[in-house]
Amino acid sequence: MEVGVWEEHIEYILLILVHTLNMSNAEADDELSAITSKTASTIAGALFNDKTVESLVLTTAYLLGAKPLASLKKSDLQHKPALQETDLARTWRAKQTLLSLFPGVIYYAQFVFTEANQLWTYCFDTLLYCLLDTHREVQMRAILAFTLATQVCPEACITQNIQKLQNWVKTAGAPNKKAASSATTTVEARAGIQGLGAIVQAFPHNIPSFVPEILVTVAGSL
């Protein structure tokens, strides 16, 4: 498929994937899962241009629930009215399929995104949001993408993510936390530890200066 075709139809393709997975018998339809996974792999490995990647990232962020549609400018997406009429990704299969697009986006991003590109923020905000998901399958796919993105993103993004994740872990361990919020803080603590672990995994052959601080934070939460 030519680049121009992807650019024109990428949002509709993602809508169809999510709608199909939401409507299916998500626990048993292995054939459907295989077809959608193959489609997602094709999209992730396609020849994109800047506009296609931007549409893919923003549409995925919205469908996963990480980015409210109202926060996106009309110029951000070509088919915003169509997005308003669709359901968000509800099933773990739909979320997992959308997350499988990120490795392809990240590979493209390392050559094209500038340090100040807002799409880095959109990518990481989406992955951080998915770390909070209650389904293990979604968490694992988000961890993998988070590690890959950390390997190629600007250092400023890494620093910002470490601060967010450490706050999640430290808030959960605060002595004055209220019992009513304990469930939420437990989820954030788990997601924070997973995210910090993903950052450490991104550097298997060296130890950046921020790694010791991460290890201290994780050890202190045990």
Accessible surface in RSA format (square Angstrom, percent):
REM  Atomic radii and reference values for relative SASA: ProtOr
REM  Chains: A
REM  Algorithm: Lee & Richards
REM  Probe-radius: 1.40
REM  Slices: 20
REM RES _ NUM      All-atoms   Total-Side   Main-Chain    Non-polar    All polar
REM                ABS   REL    ABS   REL    ABS   REL    ABS   REL    ABS   REL
RES MET A   1   146.68  76.0  67.70  44.8  78.98 188.0  82.49  70.1  64.18  85.0
RES GLU A   2   136.41  78.3 128.17  97.0   8.23  19.6  52.02 100.6  84.38  68.9
RES VAL A   3    35.10  23.1  32.21  29.2   2.89   7.0  32.21  28.0   2.89   7.8
RES GLY A   4    46.70  57.6   0.00   N/A  46.70  57.6  35.70  98.0  11.00  24.6
RES VAL A   5    57.51  37.8  56.68  51.3   0.83   2.0  57.27  49.8   0.24   0.6
RES TRP A   6    12.70   5.1  12.70   6.1   0.00   0.0  10.48   5.6   2.22   3.6
RES GLU A   7    51.57  29.6  50.79  38.4   0.78   1.9   7.39  14.3  44.19  36.1
RES GLU A   8    94.33  54.2  92.28  69.8   2.05   4.9  24.49  47.4  69.83  57.0
RES HIS A   9    73.63  40.2  73.63  51.2   0.00   0.0  46.28  47.7  27.35  31.8
RES ILE A  10     0.50   0.3   0.39   0.3   0.11   0.3   0.39   0.3   0.11   0.3
RES GLU A  11     1.59   0.9   1.34   1.0   0.24   0.6   1.08   2.1   0.51   0.4
RES TYR A  12    91.53  42.7  91.44  52.0   0.09   0.2  61.35  46.1  30.18  37.2
RES ILE A  13    35.78  20.4  34.97  26.1   0.80   1.9  35.51  25.6   0.27   0.7
RES LEU A  14     0.03   0.0   0.03   0.0   0.00   0.0   0.03   0.0   0.00   0.0
RES LEU A  15    16.23   9.0  15.62  11.2   0.61   1.5  15.88  11.2   0.34   0.9
RES ILE A  16   114.20  65.0 111.42  83.0   2.78   6.7 114.20  82.2   0.00   0.0
RES LEU A  17    12.63   7.0  12.40   8.9   0.23   0.6  12.63   8.9   0.00   0.0
RES VAL A  18     0.88   0.6   0.88   0.8   0.00   0.0   0.88   0.8   0.00   0.0
RES HIS A  19    99.39  54.3  97.50  67.8   1.89   4.8  64.67  66.6  34.72  40.4
RES THR A  20    47.32  33.7  42.38  43.0   4.93  11.8  31.80  42.7  15.52  23.5
RES LEU A  21     2.03   1.1   2.03   1.5   0.00   0.0   2.03   1.4   0.00   0.0
RES ASN A  22    12.99   9.0   1.66   1.6  11.34  27.3   1.60   3.9  11.39  11.0
RES MET A  23   134.49  69.7 103.25  68.3  31.25  74.4  87.21  74.1  47.28  62.6
RES SER A  24    26.09  22.0   3.19   4.3  22.90  52.8  13.48  28.7  12.61  17.7
RES ASN A  25   102.37  70.6  87.49  84.5  14.88  35.8  35.30  85.0  67.07  64.8
RES ALA A  26    14.70  13.5  10.84  16.7   3.86   8.8  10.84  15.3   3.86  10.2
RES GLU A  27   133.37  76.6 108.64  82.2  24.72  58.9  57.77 111.7  75.60  61.7
RES ALA A  28    65.38  60.1  45.24  69.8  20.14  45.8  50.13  70.6  15.25  40.4
RES ASP A  29    51.08  35.8  43.57  43.4   7.51  17.8  12.66  29.8  38.42  38.3
RES ASP A  30   104.39  73.1  97.06  96.6   7.33  17.3  35.96  84.6  68.43  68.3
RES GLU A  31   130.19  74.7 120.67  91.3   9.52  22.7  46.92  90.8  83.27  68.0
RES LEU A  32    30.17  16.8  28.40  20.3   1.77   4.5  29.63  20.8   0.54   1.4
RES SER A  33    28.81  24.3  28.01  37.4   0.79   1.8   4.62   9.8  24.19  33.9
RES ALA A  34    62.67  57.6  49.17  75.9  13.50  30.7  57.45  80.9   5.22  13.8
RES ILE A  35    96.88  55.1  93.94  70.0   2.94   7.1  96.66  69.6   0.23   0.6
RES THR A  36     5.15   3.7   4.98   5.0   0.17   0.4   4.36   5.9   0.79   1.2
RES SER A  37    55.79  47.1  52.00  69.4   3.79   8.7  32.73  69.7  23.06  32.3
RES LYS A  38   156.37  76.3 150.27  92.2   6.10  14.5  98.67  88.8  57.70  61.5
RES THR A  39    45.35  32.3  41.63  42.2   3.72   8.9  28.19  37.9  17.16  25.9
RES ALA A  40     0.33   0.3   0.33   0.5   0.00   0.0   0.33   0.5   0.00   0.0
RES SER A  41    76.71  64.8  61.61  82.2  15.11  34.8  36.76  78.3  39.95  56.0
RES THR A  42    78.82  56.1  67.65  68.6  11.18  26.6  58.20  78.2  20.63  31.2
RES ILE A  43     0.80   0.5   0.80   0.6   0.00   0.0   0.80   0.6   0.00   0.0
RES ALA A  44    20.53  18.9  12.31  19.0   8.21  18.7  13.04  18.4   7.48  19.8
RES GLY A  45    68.17  84.1   0.00   N/A  68.17  84.1  35.64  97.8  32.53  72.9
RES ALA A  46    24.98  23.0   2.75   4.2  22.23  50.6  11.89  16.8  13.09  34.7
RES LEU A  47   136.80  76.2 127.09  90.9   9.71  24.4 130.93  92.0   5.87  15.8
RES PHE A  48    14.29   7.1   2.91   1.8  11.37  29.6   2.91   1.8  11.37  32.6
RES ASN A  49    45.75  31.6  43.30  41.8   2.46   5.9  29.00  69.8  16.75  16.2
RES ASP A  50    86.58  60.6  80.58  80.2   6.01  14.2  37.16  87.5  49.42  49.3
RES LYS A  51    59.57  29.1  55.97  34.3   3.60   8.6  46.35  41.7  13.22  14.1
RES THR A  52     0.00   0.0   0.00   0.0   0.00   0.0   0.00   0.0   0.00   0.0
RES VAL A  53     0.28   0.2   0.28   0.3   0.00   0.0   0.28   0.2   0.00   0.0
RES GLU A  54    51.24  29.4  51.24  38.8   0.00   0.0   3.77   7.3  47.46  38.8
RES SER A  55     0.00   0.0   0.00   0.0   0.00   0.0   0.00   0.0   0.00   0.0
RES LEU A  56     1.75   1.0   1.75   1.3   0.00   0.0   1.75   1.2   0.00   0.0
RES VAL A  57     0.37   0.2   0.22   0.2   0.15   0.4   0.28   0.2   0.08   0.2
RES LEU A  58     0.85   0.5   0.85   0.6   0.00   0.0   0.85   0.6   0.00   0.0
RES THR A  59     0.00   0.0   0.00   0.0   0.00   0.0   0.00   0.0   0.00   0.0
RES THR A  60     0.16   0.1   0.16   0.2   0.00   0.0   0.16   0.2   0.00   0.0
RES ALA A  61     0.87   0.8   0.87   1.3   0.00   0.0   0.87   1.2   0.00   0.0
RES TYR A  62    25.01  11.7  24.62  14.0   0.40   1.0   9.92   7.5  15.09  18.6
RES LEU A  63     0.06   0.0   0.00   0.0   0.06   0.2   0.00   0.0   0.06   0.2
RES LEU A  64     6.46   3.6   0.16   0.1   6.30  15.8   0.41   0.3   6.06  16.3
RES GLY A  65    25.84  31.9   0.00   N/A  25.84  31.9   8.55  23.5  17.29  38.7
RES ALA A  66    21.10  19.4   1.00   1.5  20.11  45.7   1.32   1.9  19.79  52.4
RES LYS A  67    40.90  20.0  39.73  24.4   1.17   2.8   7.13   6.4  33.77  36.0
RES PRO A  68    88.30  64.4  77.65  70.8  10.65  38.7  88.01  72.7   0.29   1.8
RES LEU A  69    17.94  10.0  14.38  10.3   3.56   9.0  14.38  10.1   3.56   9.6
RES ALA A  70   100.38  92.3  63.78  98.4  36.60  83.2  72.53 102.1  27.85  73.8
RES SER A  71    61.77  52.2  27.42  36.6  34.35  79.1  39.53  84.2  22.24  31.2
RES LEU A  72     4.37   2.4   0.00   0.0   4.37  11.0   0.73   0.5   3.64   9.8
RES LYS A  73   139.44  68.0 131.62  80.8   7.82  18.6  84.80  76.3  54.65  58.2
RES LYS A  74   180.10  87.9 166.14 101.9  13.96  33.2 109.68  98.7  70.41  75.0
RES SER A  75    83.31  70.4  59.95  80.0  23.37  53.8  58.19 123.9  25.13  35.2
RES ASP A  76    11.51   8.1  11.26  11.2   0.24   0.6   0.64   1.5  10.87  10.8
RES LEU A  77     5.91   3.3   0.12   0.1   5.79  14.6   0.63   0.4   5.29  14.2
RES GLN A  78    81.31  45.5  48.75  35.6  32.56  77.5  28.74  61.2  52.57  39.9
RES HIS A  79    37.83  20.7  35.29  24.5   2.54   6.5  28.83  29.7   8.99  10.5
RES LYS A  80    33.47  16.3  33.25  20.4   0.22   0.5  19.48  17.5  13.99  14.9
RES PRO A  81    87.76  64.0  86.46  78.8   1.30   4.7  86.94  71.8   0.82   5.1
RES ALA A  82    23.43  21.5  13.76  21.2   9.67  22.0  18.42  25.9   5.01  13.3
RES LEU A  83     0.00   0.0   0.00   0.0   0.00   0.0   0.00   0.0   0.00   0.0
RES GLN A  84   117.22  65.5  87.58  64.0  29.64  70.6  21.19  45.1  96.02  72.8
RES GLU A  85   153.51  88.1 113.19  85.6  40.33  96.0  48.04  92.9 105.47  86.1
RES THR A  86    29.80  21.2  12.67  12.8  17.14  40.8  13.18  17.7  16.63  25.1
RES ASP A  87    78.45  54.9  71.61  71.3   6.84  16.2  10.00  23.5  68.45  68.3
RES LEU A  88    72.20  40.2  68.18  48.8   4.02  10.1  68.18  47.9   4.02  10.8
RES ALA A  89     7.01   6.4   0.00   0.0   7.01  15.9   0.00   0.0   7.01  18.6
RES ARG A  90   127.52  53.5 107.06  54.6  20.46  48.7  66.72  91.2  60.79  36.8
RES THR A  91    28.94  20.6  22.18  22.5   6.76  16.1  28.94  38.9   0.00   0.0
RES TRP A  92    47.64  19.1  46.85  22.7   0.79   1.8  40.45  21.6   7.19  11.7
RES ARG A  93    26.56  11.2  25.71  13.1   0.85   2.0   6.17   8.4  20.39  12.4
RES ALA A  94     0.31   0.3   0.00   0.0   0.31   0.7   0.00   0.0   0.31   0.8
RES LYS A  95    35.35  17.2  35.35  21.7   0.00   0.0   8.52   7.7  26.83  28.6
RES GLN A  96    39.96  22.3  39.96  29.2   0.00   0.0   2.46   5.2  37.50  28.4
RES THR A  97    11.79   8.4   8.10   8.2   3.68   8.8   4.39   5.9   7.40  11.2
RES LEU A  98     1.06   0.6   0.85   0.6   0.21   0.5   1.06   0.7   0.00   0.0
RES LEU A  99     0.17   0.1   0.00   0.0   0.17   0.4   0.00   0.0   0.17   0.5
RES SER A 100    27.95  23.6  19.55  26.1   8.40  19.4  20.24  43.1   7.71  10.8
RES LEU A 101     0.21   0.1   0.21   0.2   0.00   0.0   0.21   0.1   0.00   0.0
RES PHE A 102     2.03   1.0   2.03   1.3   0.00   0.0   2.03   1.2   0.00   0.0
RES PRO A 103    44.82  32.7  38.65  35.2   6.16  22.4  39.38  32.5   5.43  33.8
RES GLY A 104    14.20  17.5   0.00   N/A  14.20  17.5   9.28  25.5   4.92  11.0
RES VAL A 105     0.55   0.4   0.53   0.5   0.02   0.0   0.53   0.5   0.02   0.1
RES ILE A 106     6.35   3.6   6.30   4.7   0.05   0.1   6.35   4.6   0.00   0.0
RES TYR A 107   141.88  66.2 139.79  79.5   2.08   5.4 101.28  76.1  40.60  50.1
RES TYR A 108    42.61  19.9  39.99  22.8   2.62   6.8  35.25  26.5   7.36   9.1
RES ALA A 109     0.50   0.5   0.43   0.7   0.07   0.2   0.43   0.6   0.07   0.2
RES GLN A 110    70.43  39.4  40.19  29.4  30.24  72.0   6.11  13.0  64.32  48.8
RES PHE A 111   139.57  69.8 102.00  63.2  37.57  97.8 107.79  65.4  31.78  91.0
RES VAL A 112    56.84  37.4  38.06  34.5  18.78  45.2  42.22  36.7  14.63  39.7
RES PHE A 113    22.11  11.1   4.21   2.6  17.90  46.6   4.21   2.6  17.90  51.2
RES THR A 114    88.02  62.6  81.14  82.3   6.88  16.4  77.45 104.0  10.57  16.0
RES GLU A 115   121.76  69.9 101.83  77.0  19.93  47.5  34.35  66.4  87.42  71.4
RES ALA A 116    95.75  88.0  64.22  99.1  31.53  71.7  74.37 104.7  21.38  56.6
RES ASN A 117    46.21  31.9  34.88  33.7  11.33  27.3   8.86  21.3  37.35  36.1
RES GLN A 118    98.95  55.3  94.06  68.7   4.89  11.6  39.09  83.2  59.86  45.4
RES LEU A 119    15.80   8.8  15.80  11.3   0.00   0.0  15.80  11.1   0.00   0.0
RES TRP A 120     5.67   2.3   5.67   2.7   0.00   0.0   5.27   2.8   0.40   0.7
RES THR A 121    44.81  31.9  39.97  40.5   4.84  11.5  24.49  32.9  20.32  30.7
RES TYR A 122    29.11  13.6  28.20  16.0   0.90   2.4   7.57   5.7  21.54  26.6
RES CYS A 123     1.52   1.2   1.52   1.7   0.00   0.0   0.36   0.9   1.16   1.3
RES PHE A 124     5.48   2.7   5.48   3.4   0.00   0.0   5.48   3.3   0.00   0.0
RES ASP A 125    41.51  29.1  35.58  35.4   5.93  14.0  16.08  37.9  25.43  25.4
RES THR A 126     0.77   0.6   0.77   0.8   0.00   0.0   0.00   0.0   0.77   1.2
RES LEU A 127     0.00   0.0   0.00   0.0   0.00   0.0   0.00   0.0   0.00   0.0
RES LEU A 128     8.47   4.7   8.45   6.0   0.01   0.0   8.47   5.9   0.00   0.0
RES TYR A 129   102.35  47.8  96.47  54.9   5.89  15.3  63.11  47.4  39.25  48.4
RES CYS A 130     3.91   3.0   2.62   2.9   1.29   3.0   1.29   3.3   2.62   2.8
RES LEU A 131     0.00   0.0   0.00   0.0   0.00   0.0   0.00   0.0   0.00   0.0
RES LEU A 132    52.68  29.3  44.13  31.6   8.55  21.5  44.41  31.2   8.27  22.3
RES ASP A 133    21.06  14.8  12.58  12.5   8.48  20.1  10.11  23.8  10.95  10.9
RES THR A 134   110.25  78.4  82.76  83.9  27.49  65.5  68.25  91.7  42.01  63.5
RES HIS A 135    68.10  37.2  65.12  45.3   2.98   7.6  43.41  44.7  24.70  28.7
RES ARG A 136   137.98  57.9 134.01  68.3   3.98   9.5  62.57  85.5  75.41  45.7
RES GLU A 137    70.32  40.4  65.16  49.3   5.16  12.3  25.35  49.0  44.96  36.7
RES VAL A 138     0.23   0.1   0.23   0.2   0.00   0.0   0.23   0.2   0.00   0.0
RES GLN A 139    11.51   6.4  11.51   8.4   0.00   0.0   0.00   0.0  11.51   8.7
RES MET A 140    90.48  46.9  86.15  57.0   4.33  10.3  85.94  73.1   4.53   6.0
RES ARG A 141    68.35  28.7  65.66  33.5   2.68   6.4   8.60  11.8  59.74  36.2
RES ALA A 142     0.00   0.0   0.00   0.0   0.00   0.0   0.00   0.0   0.00   0.0
RES ILE A 143    21.45  12.2  21.45  16.0   0.00   0.0  21.45  15.4   0.00   0.0
RES LEU A 144    93.84  52.3  89.95  64.3   3.89   9.8  93.65  65.8   0.19   0.5
RES ALA A 145     0.90   0.8   0.85   1.3   0.06   0.1   0.85   1.2   0.06   0.1
RES PHE A 146     0.06   0.0   0.06   0.0   0.00   0.0   0.06   0.0   0.00   0.0
RES THR A 147    16.22  11.5  16.22  16.4   0.00   0.0  14.87  20.0   1.35   2.0
RES LEU A 148    57.53  32.0  56.22  40.2   1.31   3.3  56.22  39.5   1.31   3.5
RES ALA A 149     0.08   0.1   0.08   0.1   0.00   0.0   0.08   0.1   0.00   0.0
RES THR A 150     2.55   1.8   1.08   1.1   1.47   3.5   0.32   0.4   2.23   3.4
RES GLN A 151    85.99  48.1  56.46  41.3  29.53  70.3  14.18  30.2  71.81  54.5
RES VAL A 152    48.14  31.7  23.98  21.7  24.16  58.2  31.09  27.0  17.05  46.2
RES CYS A 153    14.00  10.6   0.00   0.0  14.00  32.9   0.27   0.7  13.73  14.8
RES PRO A 154    24.10  17.6  11.74  10.7  12.36  44.9  23.60  19.5   0.50   3.1
RES GLU A 155   115.49  66.3 106.62  80.7   8.86  21.1  35.22  68.1  80.27  65.5
RES ALA A 156    61.37  56.4  46.13  71.2  15.24  34.7  54.14  76.2   7.23  19.1
RES CYS A 157    16.07  12.2  14.39  16.1   1.68   3.9   2.71   6.9  13.36  14.4
RES ILE A 158     9.82   5.6   9.23   6.9   0.59   1.4   9.82   7.1   0.00   0.0
RES THR A 159    64.57  45.9  63.42  64.3   1.14   2.7  49.21  66.1  15.36  23.2
RES GLN A 160    87.98  49.2  85.94  62.8   2.04   4.9  19.30  41.1  68.67  52.1
RES ASN A 161     3.68   2.5   3.68   3.6   0.00   0.0   0.04   0.1   3.64   3.5
RES ILE A 162    10.42   5.9  10.42   7.8   0.00   0.0  10.42   7.5   0.00   0.0
RES GLN A 163   102.70  57.4 100.76  73.6   1.94   4.6  30.49  64.9  72.21  54.8
RES LYS A 164    68.09  33.2  65.08  39.9   3.00   7.1  51.89  46.7  16.20  17.3
RES LEU A 165     0.01   0.0   0.01   0.0   0.00   0.0   0.01   0.0   0.00   0.0
RES GLN A 166    11.27   6.3  11.27   8.2   0.00   0.0   1.77   3.8   9.50   7.2
RES ASN A 167    88.11  60.8  86.78  83.9   1.33   3.2  19.29  46.4  68.82  66.5
RES TRP A 168    47.06  18.9  46.88  22.7   0.18   0.4  26.71  14.2  20.35  33.0
RES VAL A 169     7.69   5.1   3.94   3.6   3.75   9.0   3.94   3.4   3.75  10.2
RES LYS A 170   121.40  59.2 108.02  66.3  13.39  31.9  72.31  65.1  49.09  52.3
RES THR A 171    69.17  49.2  63.62  64.5   5.56  13.2  45.77  61.5  23.40  35.4
RES ALA A 172    10.62   9.8   7.51  11.6   3.11   7.1   7.67  10.8   2.95   7.8
RES GLY A 173    62.73  77.4   0.00   N/A  62.73  77.4  36.55 100.3  26.19  58.6
RES ALA A 174    30.94  28.4  24.18  37.3   6.76  15.4  28.76  40.5   2.18   5.8
RES PRO A 175   141.50 103.1 100.59  91.7  40.91 148.7 112.85  93.2  28.64 178.0
RES ASN A 176   126.12  87.0 100.66  97.3  25.46  61.3  42.81 103.0  83.31  80.5
RES LYS A 177    92.34  45.0  65.01  39.9  27.33  65.1  48.38  43.5  43.96  46.8
RES LYS A 178   161.22  78.7 153.52  94.2   7.69  18.3 101.74  91.6  59.48  63.4
RES ALA A 179    91.33  84.0  68.69 106.0  22.64  51.5  75.25 106.0  16.09  42.6
RES ALA A 180   104.18  95.8  61.71  95.2  42.47  96.6  74.76 105.3  29.42  77.9
RES SER A 181    44.34  37.5  41.00  54.7   3.34   7.7  37.61  80.1   6.72   9.4
RES SER A 182    42.59  36.0  42.42  56.6   0.16   0.4  20.26  43.1  22.33  31.3
RES ALA A 183    72.78  66.9  63.23  97.6   9.55  21.7  71.69 101.0   1.09   2.9
RES THR A 184    82.05  58.4  76.94  78.0   5.11  12.2  48.24  64.8  33.81  51.1
RES THR A 185    10.25   7.3  10.17  10.3   0.08   0.2  10.25  13.8   0.00   0.0
RES THR A 186    83.03  59.1  79.81  80.9   3.22   7.7  64.61  86.8  18.42  27.8
RES VAL A 187    48.75  32.1  47.11  42.6   1.64   3.9  48.75  42.4   0.00   0.0
RES GLU A 188    41.72  24.0  41.72  31.6   0.00   0.0   2.37   4.6  39.35  32.1
RES ALA A 189    18.28  16.8  18.28  28.2   0.00   0.0  18.28  25.7   0.00   0.0
RES ARG A 190    64.85  27.2  58.74  29.9   6.11  14.6  51.04  69.8  13.81   8.4
RES ALA A 191     0.00   0.0   0.00   0.0   0.00   0.0   0.00   0.0   0.00   0.0
RES GLY A 192     0.00   0.0   0.00   N/A   0.00   0.0   0.00   0.0   0.00   0.0
RES ILE A 193    54.72  31.1  53.37  39.8   1.35   3.3  53.37  38.4   1.35   3.7
RES GLN A 194    26.05  14.6  17.98  13.1   8.08  19.2  21.48  45.7   4.57   3.5
RES GLY A 195     0.00   0.0   0.00   N/A   0.00   0.0   0.00   0.0   0.00   0.0
RES LEU A 196     0.00   0.0   0.00   0.0   0.00   0.0   0.00   0.0   0.00   0.0
RES GLY A 197    25.82  31.8   0.00   N/A  25.82  31.8  25.44  69.8   0.38   0.9
RES ALA A 198     0.06   0.1   0.04   0.1   0.02   0.0   0.04   0.1   0.02   0.1
RES ILE A 199     0.11   0.1   0.11   0.1   0.00   0.0   0.11   0.1   0.00   0.0
RES VAL A 200    43.33  28.5  40.82  37.0   2.51   6.0  40.82  35.5   2.51   6.8
RES GLN A 201   110.97  62.1  94.94  69.4  16.03  38.2  37.99  80.9  72.98  55.4
RES ALA A 202     5.03   4.6   0.00   0.0   5.03  11.4   0.00   0.0   5.03  13.3
RES PHE A 203    41.96  21.0  32.40  20.1   9.56  24.9  33.52  20.3   8.44  24.2
RES PRO A 204    95.01  69.2  55.02  50.2  39.99 145.4  65.00  53.7  30.01 186.5
RES HIS A 205   174.08  95.1 137.30  95.4  36.78  94.1 102.49 105.6  71.59  83.3
RES ASN A 206    89.34  61.6  76.00  73.4  13.34  32.1  38.93  93.7  50.41  48.7
RES ILE A 207   135.85  77.3 107.32  80.0  28.54  68.8 107.91  77.7  27.94  75.8
RES PRO A 208    22.27  16.2  11.78  10.7  10.49  38.1  22.06  18.2   0.22   1.4
RES SER A 209   107.23  90.6  73.93  98.7  33.30  76.7  58.21 124.0  49.01  68.7
RES PHE A 210    30.88  15.5  26.61  16.5   4.28  11.1  30.79  18.7   0.09   0.3
RES VAL A 211     9.42   6.2   9.42   8.5   0.00   0.0   9.42   8.2   0.00   0.0
RES PRO A 212    69.91  50.9  66.79  60.9   3.11  11.3  69.39  57.3   0.52   3.2
RES GLU A 213    96.97  55.7  90.53  68.5   6.44  15.3  37.15  71.9  59.81  48.8
RES ILE A 214     0.46   0.3   0.46   0.3   0.00   0.0   0.46   0.3   0.00   0.0
RES LEU A 215    98.17  54.7  94.49  67.6   3.68   9.2  95.26  66.9   2.91   7.8
RES VAL A 216   108.80  71.6 103.18  93.4   5.62  13.6 106.16  92.2   2.64   7.2
RES THR A 217    15.64  11.1   5.81   5.9   9.83  23.4   9.00  12.1   6.64  10.0
RES VAL A 218    33.87  22.3  33.87  30.7   0.00   0.0  33.87  29.4   0.00   0.0
RES ALA A 219    61.93  56.9  48.55  74.9  13.38  30.4  49.78  70.1  12.15  32.2
RES GLY A 220    67.33  83.0   0.00   N/A  67.33  83.0  36.62 100.5  30.71  68.8
RES SER A 221    48.09  40.6   8.00  10.7  40.09  92.4  18.84  40.1  29.26  41.0
RES LEU A 222   170.80  95.1 105.77  75.7  65.03 163.5 136.96  96.2  33.84  91.1
END  Absolute sums over single chains surface
CHAIN  1 A    11090.1       9055.8       2034.3       6740.9       4349.1
END  Absolute sums over all chains
TOTAL         11090.1       9055.8       2034.3       6740.9       4349.1
